Amino acid sequence: MNAQKSIPMLHVLKLMLASLVVFALPSVAAAEPIRVRDICVVPGILPPGQYNAITDVKGVRVGHYTMHRGERFHTGVTAIIPAPGNLRQDKVPAAVHIANGYGKLAGISQIVELGEIETPIALTNTLNVGEGVAALVEWTLEQDGNEDIRSVNAVVGETNDGYLNDIRARGLKKHHFRKAIEAAESGPVEEGNVGAGAGTIAFGWKGGIGSSSRGLPEAVGGWTVGVLVQANFGGVFSLDGAPIGQFLQQHYLRNTLQQDPSADGSIMVVVATDAPLSDRNLERLAKRAIVGLARTGATISDGSGDYVIAFSSNPSVRRVNDIPPANASELSNRKMSPLFQAVAEATEEAIYNAMFMAEDVAGYKGTISAIPVEQVRALIAQKNYDSCE
């Protein structure tokens, strides 16, 4: 090993952390939200897609309904439509992975049992899951071709936004979920304090909705993996390996003399790919999203619901009228590793985007500030990214 190797950034920041005994930087939030690449943080080795979002996977659409009403209500709905056409008649293969199961993901058992999804995926707050299920059922029954359908497995995930939102008032109604579905479109994905991310908190700062994607080189398939997250969890925040939470003295167990709930919360991760995967290999892909979550410093605590839903939009593996395609050319196990790399990178960056695109919120029980981007920018500049222009 080269004895002249430069000191790792982790050690540099720990030295800088010690200097806080002498002085502290002011808490300055960004003038406007930015994505994490705007401060020259480029997680991983693979390139993003055109929009660096889950919608880079062909056929995937995303819509939001956002409720910001005074200080009392900060909540909403984010809808992900996995593929074109009638999802109930032409299902997509899917899987679920649970890192910690303190959550209320509706529709999970049928996904696990049958390996498929037949409705849009809705994300919302904990106490409005019921309205989401009812809305997805009604919407599905109304679709052309579903006149004789008597069973619908609605998929609705959640995180708890009860600090910034009066969650017990259950402000969202069925028509709000339908608005999110009707608003779904391809192209850039709105991030931060929107949809199901309106009232979320991440690492003690404002969380939100974030998205990212990765494209594989043609030599390893040329497939795309896209991720969308509803970030509402905690731990010790790390940004591309830099211990930002430690440096800014905002992290779990910063004061061990009292109970510290800052690791609790939840995250919903939705993974899309155009690779022709079986539900079994989609489960393997979903598990690797947790690698990206861990890189951000998540604790995956006792009170956290950490769920990953993964699906393939590839037409060759869709299940028409409940019948799996007979001649589907599913990707083999040995070709999965590049997709594992892609999902880890995209999940990590989606979480960063959720936080950096968020803004301060004065809410039901108090105010949560956005991450102080200028402070973080100064720290990351020390890494001297060659790609930073």
Phi and psi in degrees as a GROMACS rama.xvg file:
@    title "Ramachandran Plot"
@    xaxis  label "Phi"
@    yaxis  label "Psi"
@TYPE xy
-68.4819  120.637  ASN-2
-69.0903  -17.7689  ALA-3
-90.8158  9.05793  GLN-4
-56.1363  137.194  LYS-5
-66.3583  155.143  SER-6
-66.2257  130.721  ILE-7
-58.0955  147.088  PRO-8
-58.2636  -33.0881  MET-9
-57.6568  -43.3708  LEU-10
-69.8362  -38.0218  HIS-11
-59.6345  -45.056  VAL-12
-69.0549  -31.7086  LEU-13
-64.9076  -36.7461  LYS-14
-65.9662  -39.8064  LEU-15
-65.7211  -35.3376  MET-16
-59.8426  -40.5158  LEU-17
-61.5027  -29.877  ALA-18
-69.0146  -12.6058  SER-19
-64.1527  -17.6581  LEU-20
-62.647  -29.3854  VAL-21
-90.1062  -44.6118  VAL-22
-152.463  162.151  PHE-23
-129.461  140.263  ALA-24
-70.2377  147.386  LEU-25
-66.6409  152.294  PRO-26
-84.5488  100.905  SER-27
-119.285  119.235  VAL-28
-84.8854  158.588  ALA-29
-64.7618  147.632  ALA-30
-64.5994  -33.4065  ALA-31
-148.989  154.156  GLU-32
-63.4594  145.274  PRO-33
-136.962  158.499  ILE-34
-84.9667  159.628  ARG-35
-65.4491  -27.8288  VAL-36
-66.9838  -17.6003  ARG-37
-71.3532  -13.6189  ASP-38
-110.394  23.1571  ILE-39
66.7002  29.8924  CYS-40
-97.0587  117.835  VAL-41
-126.076  87.2748  VAL-42
-66.4477  129.882  PRO-43
87.6485  -168.005  GLY-44
-118.509  -14.2869  ILE-45
-93.7778  148.982  LEU-46
-79.0772  148.791  PRO-47
-78.5202  168.088  PRO-48
-79.3182  -171.504  GLY-49
-56.3931  -43.9296  GLN-50
-102.86  -3.76816  TYR-51
49.5782  52.4027  ASN-52
-152.132  166.854  ALA-53
-60.3092  -25.6397  ILE-54
-74.5297  -2.12866  THR-55
-69.6415  -18.0027  ASP-56
-79.5922  120.252  VAL-57
-56.1284  130.188  LYS-58
95.3292  -13.5945  GLY-59
-84.5991  134.402  VAL-60
-128.241  150.551  ARG-61
-132.167  136.866  VAL-62
-137.486  153.726  GLY-63
-127.013  148.975  HIS-64
-123.581  125.341  TYR-65
-117.769  131.599  THR-66
-117.428  105.289  MET-67
-118.824  105.563  HIS-68
-128.632  101.096  ARG-69
58.4196  -144.106  GLY-70
-94.6796  -9.41984  GLU-71
-81.7534  -42.405  ARG-72
-117.657  121.289  PHE-73
-140.991  91.6766  HIS-74
-157.266  -175.769  THR-75
167.787  -167.179  GLY-76
-133.671  137.216  VAL-77
-120.929  126.643  THR-78
-113.162  132.16  ALA-79
-115.745  119.619  ILE-80
-98.9861  114.403  ILE-81
-69.3023  -27.0912  PRO-82
-164.766  162.995  ALA-83
-70.8998  165.537  PRO-84
87.0227  -169.671  GLY-85
-83.8519  104.625  ASN-86
-66.7636  -30.1434  LEU-87
-70.094  -34.3016  ARG-88
-89.1671  -22.8859  GLN-89
-134.985  73.5228  ASP-90
-69.8852  158.874  LYS-91
-106.585  140.645  VAL-92
-65.4509  144.097  PRO-93
-155.975  167.001  ALA-94
-154.337  162.497  ALA-95
-129.303  138.771  VAL-96
-124.882  135.9  HIS-97
-114.15  117.567  ILE-98
-83.7959  -42.1972  ALA-99
-146.161  130.836  ASN-100
-97.2334  28.7939  GLY-101
-84.2851  73.6458  TYR-102
-159.316  179.07  GLY-103
-130.925  60.7272  LYS-104
-80.5691  109.226  LEU-105
-78.4271  141.886  ALA-106
89.2638  4.37725  GLY-107
-66.4663  -39.9921  ILE-108
-65.4888  -36.4725  SER-109
-72.9948  -33.7091  GLN-110
-62.1235  -45.1766  ILE-111
-63.6259  -42.4839  VAL-112
-72.4846  -44.8971  GLU-113
-104.324  -17.3539  LEU-114
70.4244  40.2324  GLY-115
-157.821  158.518  GLU-116
-122.217  139.533  ILE-117
-127.183  9.81428  GLU-118
-139.204  169.388  THR-119
-59.0091  162.143  PRO-120
-101.786  125.14  ILE-121
-111.288  136.588  ALA-122
-115.271  141.1  LEU-123
-159.594  -159.246  THR-124
-94.0554  165.608  ASN-125
-56.0793  -44.4394  THR-126
-88.7452  1.3359  LEU-127
-110.813  15.7626  ASN-128
-61.6202  -38.9672  VAL-129
-59.8293  -43.4619  GLY-130
-64.2438  -35.7925  GLU-131
-64.2247  -43.002  GLY-132
-60.8855  -47.6615  VAL-133
-60.8078  -41.1903  ALA-134
-65.8418  -42.5102  ALA-135
-67.9362  -36.5821  LEU-136
-63.4662  -49.2045  VAL-137
-62.1769  -43.9464  GLU-138
-61.4791  -42.4269  TRP-139
-66.7302  -43.5079  THR-140
-62.5322  -27.0592  LEU-141
-81.7383  -10.9235  GLU-142
-71.4095  142.947  GLN-143
-57.437  133.24  ASP-144
97.1796  -9.19304  GLY-145
-105.473  20.4372  ASN-146
-62.9815  -26.7886  GLU-147
-105.328  7.23422  ASP-148
-71.5475  133.344  ILE-149
-124.366  10.4578  ARG-150
-147.812  130.003  SER-151
-137.042  127.753  VAL-152
-102.298  92.0659  ASN-153
-75.5313  137.453  ALA-154
-110.896  112.387  VAL-155
-133.775  119.942  VAL-156
-106.39  168.638  GLY-157
-154.865  159.49  GLU-158
-136.318  163.996  THR-159
-95.4509  114.419  ASN-160
-104.748  30.2111  ASP-161
-71.3522  -4.69109  GLY-162
-83.8836  -46.0764  TYR-163
-90.3061  -17.3101  LEU-164
-121.741  140.616  ASN-165
-74.4959  79.2135  ASP-166
-66.6825  -30.5211  ILE-167
-68.2022  -20.533  ARG-168
-75.355  -15.9065  ALA-169
49.9963  60.5489  ARG-170
-70.0645  -20.312  GLY-171
-84.2696  138.871  LEU-172
-119.29  173.681  LYS-173
-57.2325  -39.2017  LYS-174
-67.5101  -22.4545  HIS-175
-69.489  -37.0031  HIS-176
-65.9256  -39.6588  PHE-177
-65.4958  -35.8588  ARG-178
-62.4355  -39.0278  LYS-179
-64.7807  -42.0854  ALA-180
-63.8774  -44.8253  ILE-181
-67.2978  -23.9063  GLU-182
-85.096  -6.64568  ALA-183
-63.6751  134.64  ALA-184
-151.619  164.437  GLU-185
-83.5981  -178.375  SER-186
92.5767  -161.913  GLY-187
-58.8785  145.686  PRO-188
-104.846  126.341  VAL-189
-67.4282  137.678  GLU-190
-129.589  171.621  GLU-191
88.8857  -130.862  GLY-192
-80.8685  51.7979  ASN-193
-125.447  158.616  VAL-194
50.1536  -133.693  GLY-195
-69.0602  -6.75502  ALA-196
-96.9063  5.86911  GLY-197
-59.3579  -35.9309  ALA-198
-119.507  19.3814  GLY-199
-88.0925  161.071  THR-200
-132.433  136.699  ILE-201
-133.062  122.189  ALA-202
56.6615  29.9569  PHE-203
85.9785  -10.3424  GLY-204
-102.093  172.464  TRP-205
-65.8249  127.634  LYS-206
-95.7036  -158.164  GLY-207
161.813  -159.558  GLY-208
-92.8852  134.42  ILE-209
-139.664  156.447  GLY-210
-147.483  157.732  SER-211
-164.621  166.655  SER-212
-148.495  164.878  SER-213
-140.398  141.958  ARG-214
-112.711  134.332  GLY-215
-85.6992  146.582  LEU-216
-59.8741  152.9  PRO-217
-59.0849  -30.5494  GLU-218
-62.7463  -22.9973  ALA-219
-118.846  28.8035  VAL-220
117.754  -29.8592  GLY-221
70.4873  14.3271  GLY-222
-76.3986  163.337  TRP-223
-116.111  140.728  THR-224
-122.593  127.374  VAL-225
-122.191  147.322  GLY-226
-132.992  140.102  VAL-227
-127.512  135.363  LEU-228
-123.971  149.06  VAL-229
-110.705  97.5679  GLN-230
-91.6714  117.486  ALA-231
-153.266  54.1388  ASN-232
-142.213  -177.133  PHE-233
-147.017  -171.742  GLY-234
146.92  -136.209  GLY-235
-122.316  101.591  VAL-236
-62.6427  129.106  PHE-237
-125.971  131.962  SER-238
-116.251  105.649  LEU-239
53.9582  38.2937  ASP-240
91.576  -9.65425  GLY-241
-89.9123  128.317  ALA-242
-78.3922  68.8769  PRO-243
-62.2653  -40.7726  ILE-244
-59.8058  -40.1406  GLY-245
-65.1676  -47.052  GLN-246
-61.0888  -40.9371  PHE-247
-89.5752  5.31376  LEU-248
54.6779  42.247  GLN-249
-133.019  98.4704  GLN-250
-166.487  165.894  HIS-251
-61.627  139.571  TYR-252
64.5363  23.2996  LEU-253
-66.817  -22.5252  ARG-254
-134.486  95.8288  ASN-255
-78.1046  0.392136  THR-256
-83.3163  -8.89063  LEU-257
-140.935  159.681  GLN-258
-63.0859  131.658  GLN-259
-119.866  106.043  ASP-260
-85.0054  7.82852  PRO-261
-69.9097  -5.69146  SER-262
-91.4813  -15.7015  ALA-263
-75.6196  167.599  ASP-264
131.607  -160.126  GLY-265
-154.417  165.318  SER-266
-143.162  136.15  ILE-267
-106.316  126.885  MET-268
-117.848  123.299  VAL-269
-111.419  121.778  VAL-270
-112.752  128.019  VAL-271
-120.524  147.063  ALA-272
-148.162  153.088  THR-273
-96.8317  2.68176  ASP-274
-68.9958  139.907  ALA-275
-78.4162  87.4203  PRO-276
-107.886  145.253  LEU-277
-73.5996  163.593  SER-278
-62.6979  -29.5662  ASP-279
-65.2026  -45.7533  ARG-280
-75.3863  -23.0094  ASN-281
-66.706  -34.978  LEU-282
-64.9635  -40.1129  GLU-283
-63.1921  -39.6489  ARG-284
-64.1843  -43.0171  LEU-285
-60.165  -38.602  ALA-286
-60.2978  -36.2002  LYS-287
-74.7788  -15.6489  ARG-288
-60.8098  -29.6133  ALA-289
-65.0352  -25.1836  ILE-290
-59.9768  -45.5961  VAL-291
-65.2983  -39.5926  GLY-292
-60.4249  -43.4703  LEU-293
-64.0376  -35.8535  ALA-294
-61.5136  -25.1308  ARG-295
-81.8143  -5.28946  THR-296
96.4978  14.3115  GLY-297
-63.2078  141.815  ALA-298
-88.8764  -24.2986  THR-299
52.1456  62.2995  ILE-300
-78.6766  174.974  SER-301
-58.9156  -36.2687  ASP-302
-96.7473  24.3796  GLY-303
-114.394  138.237  SER-304
-104.24  107.476  GLY-305
-116.495  101.464  ASP-306
-121.222  143.201  TYR-307
-124.745  127.339  VAL-308
-111.849  125.421  ILE-309
-122.972  141.125  ALA-310
-145.763  160.194  PHE-311
-113.729  133.219  SER-312
-96.5887  2.90331  SER-313
-61.0407  125.61  ASN-314
-58.6542  -27.6018  PRO-315
-71.2851  -17.1966  SER-316
-111.965  6.00158  VAL-317
-70.7874  150.157  ARG-318
-103.485  94.9927  ARG-319
-76.2953  124.855  VAL-320
49.8902  45.2909  ASN-321
69.9798  7.71796  ASP-322
-109.685  117.202  ILE-323
-61.9603  144.313  PRO-324
-62.3858  134.651  PRO-325
-74.9559  -28.6544  ALA-326
-114.921  26.0611  ASN-327
-65.2301  136.009  ALA-328
-100.086  83.343  SER-329
-76.2381  146.707  GLU-330
-65.8459  139.612  LEU-331
-79.1802  162.624  SER-332
-55.8299  -41.9852  ASN-333
-68.2395  -13.0726  ARG-334
-99.2174  8.99091  LYS-335
-82.2516  -27.7171  MET-336
-57.3428  -42.0461  SER-337
-60.6129  -35.5193  PRO-338
-66.6336  -35.7  LEU-339
-61.4525  -43.2884  PHE-340
-61.376  -42.2596  GLN-341
-64.0805  -44.1431  ALA-342
-70.3005  -34.0841  VAL-343
-63.774  -46.136  ALA-344
-65.2037  -44.719  GLU-345
-67.2399  -36.7001  ALA-346
-65.609  -45.728  THR-347
-56.6868  -49.5688  GLU-348
-69.7287  -33.4274  GLU-349
-61.1359  -39.0677  ALA-350
-65.4426  -44.2583  ILE-351
-59.2556  -43.8496  TYR-352
-64.0112  -37.3189  ASN-353
-57.7398  -40.731  ALA-354
-78.6823  -43.6844  MET-355
-73.0655  -23.9095  PHE-356
-88.7376  -4.78843  MET-357
-81.2787  161.393  ALA-358
-129.858  163.574  GLU-359
-55.1932  143.082  ASP-360
-134.03  124.942  VAL-361
-91.6825  109.747  ALA-362
-118.449  -163.396  GLY-363
-59.9247  -42.9342  TYR-364
-111.819  0.157561  LYS-365
158.856  -174.143  GLY-366
-107.539  135.985  THR-367
-117.49  126.596  ILE-368
-89.603  151.869  SER-369
-70.5931  160.248  ALA-370
-58.2905  137.026  ILE-371
-73.7492  89.868  PRO-372
-61.4877  -38.4142  VAL-373
-66.606  -36.5807  GLU-374
-64.3027  -44.1798  GLN-375
-65.9274  -40.3066  VAL-376
-57.6207  -41.8314  ARG-377
-64.5001  -38.593  ALA-378
-68.9575  -44.8575  LEU-379
-67.3257  -29.813  ILE-380
-59.4892  -26.3949  ALA-381
-62.8368  -21.8661  GLN-382
-78.3515  -13.4155  LYS-383
53.912  54.654  ASN-384
-60.2386  130.158  TYR-385
-64.0275  -26.1798  ASP-386
-82.215  -4.0632  SER-387
-81.2403  122.384  CYS-388
